[in-house]
Amino acid sequence: MQLKTLLLSFTLGLFSVTAIAGGGHDHGHSNTPVNQVTAKTKATEIIASFVKRNKLDKSWASITASSVDKKVFKGNPEWVAVFINKNITDIKKQKLYVFLTLGGDYIAANHTGN
């Protein structure tokens, strides 16, 4: 009986870790394209999530995307949202690029745009 309880607890624990893994871990990307406004909203939500998890400085929380455009990388079209934060002293870190699928799912974010 204790073994069954232990196995059940372990199995439930695995599912709960998967449930809280966060954005960027869902491999079932949406196939329905979103428009530019929705892509901007989703990218802004991603920035807010990074700030909340202390992945980005709090000053990023008030920054809106300066542009959101469709670009093609390695043959795949994506949304690219560009955020510019003049409060960051390192000039190379003032621009943040958020990459989304055309369906609006998070792909990556970086300061290089590549």
Phi, psi and omega per residue, in radians:
M1 nan -0.722 3.138
Q2 -1.138 -0.606 3.118
L3 -1.144 -0.739 3.107
K4 -1.074 -0.761 3.133
T5 -1.099 -0.748 3.126
L6 -1.099 -0.797 3.136
L7 -1.124 -0.711 3.121
L8 -1.125 -0.763 3.124
S9 -1.093 -0.748 3.129
F10 -1.084 -0.798 -3.134
T11 -1.100 -0.792 3.117
L12 -1.116 -0.631 3.098
G13 -1.089 -0.704 3.110
L14 -1.094 -0.741 3.136
F15 -1.164 -0.646 -3.132
S16 -1.201 -0.617 3.093
V17 -1.140 -0.704 3.113
T18 -1.117 -0.668 -3.094
A19 -1.178 -0.500 -3.095
I20 -1.850 0.303 -3.091
A21 -1.104 -0.490 3.070
G22 1.683 3.135 -3.096
G23 -1.152 2.716 3.093
G24 1.484 0.006 -3.119
H25 -1.937 -0.009 3.141
D26 -1.525 2.045 -3.108
H27 -1.598 -0.034 3.097
G28 -1.662 1.199 -3.046
H29 -1.135 2.570 3.118
S30 -1.167 2.406 3.109
N31 -1.639 -0.210 -3.124
T32 -1.478 2.041 -3.117
P33 -1.118 2.542 3.047
V34 -1.830 2.799 3.121
N35 -1.491 3.077 -3.062
Q36 -1.086 -0.696 -3.137
V37 -1.108 -0.771 3.124
T38 -1.161 -0.687 3.100
A39 -1.072 -0.713 3.116
K40 -1.116 -0.758 3.117
T41 -1.076 -0.794 -3.132
K42 -1.137 -0.712 3.114
A43 -1.116 -0.689 3.107
T44 -1.124 -0.686 3.088
E45 -1.113 -0.636 3.115
I46 -1.154 -0.755 3.095
I47 -1.038 -0.794 3.129
A48 -1.045 -0.683 3.109
S49 -1.128 -0.729 3.105
F50 -1.097 -0.715 3.118
V51 -1.126 -0.789 -3.128
K52 -1.057 -0.619 -3.134
R53 -1.604 0.228 3.121
N54 1.040 0.510 3.057
K55 -1.512 -0.366 3.096
L56 -2.310 2.685 3.076
D57 -1.060 2.594 -3.115
K58 -1.054 -0.411 -3.139
S59 -1.105 -0.365 3.115
W60 -1.229 -0.350 -3.066
A61 -1.079 -0.494 -3.093
S62 -1.717 0.068 -3.092
I63 -1.558 2.345 3.037
T64 -1.847 2.774 -3.115
A65 -1.143 2.303 3.097
S66 -1.415 -0.411 3.065
S67 -2.752 2.666 3.032
V68 -2.447 2.008 -3.075
D69 -2.378 2.723 3.010
K70 -1.471 2.306 3.087
K71 -2.340 2.810 3.119
V72 -1.993 2.162 3.085
F73 -2.140 2.137 3.139
K74 0.906 0.697 3.102
G75 1.432 -0.013 -3.113
N76 -1.925 2.170 3.079
P77 -1.287 2.457 -3.140
E78 -2.519 2.785 2.919
W79 -1.515 2.412 3.055
V80 -2.213 2.039 3.084
A81 -1.797 2.330 -3.126
V82 -1.962 2.192 3.091
F83 -1.996 2.367 3.128
I84 -2.129 2.167 -3.101
N85 -2.120 1.753 -3.122
K86 -1.240 -0.181 3.120
N87 -1.343 -0.215 3.136
I88 -1.467 2.199 -3.059
T89 -1.277 -0.568 3.112
D90 -1.363 1.895 -3.062
I91 -0.976 -0.626 -3.141
K92 -1.177 -0.270 -3.112
K93 -1.882 0.089 -3.116
Q94 -1.307 -0.459 3.098
K95 -1.775 2.351 3.080
L96 -2.217 2.214 -3.134
Y97 -1.838 2.265 3.084
V98 -2.008 2.180 -3.104
F99 -1.828 2.278 3.130
L100 -2.254 2.653 2.978
T101 -1.170 2.912 3.075
L102 -1.104 -0.373 3.070
G103 -1.435 -0.067 3.081
G104 1.633 0.160 3.134
D105 -1.510 2.478 -3.122
Y106 -1.123 2.337 3.052
I107 -1.933 -0.982 -3.077
A108 -2.906 2.975 3.019
A109 -2.548 2.474 3.083
N110 -2.796 3.092 -3.127
H111 -1.746 0.026 -3.082
T112 -1.778 -0.465 -3.098
G113 1.475 0.147 3.130
N114 -1.905 nan nan
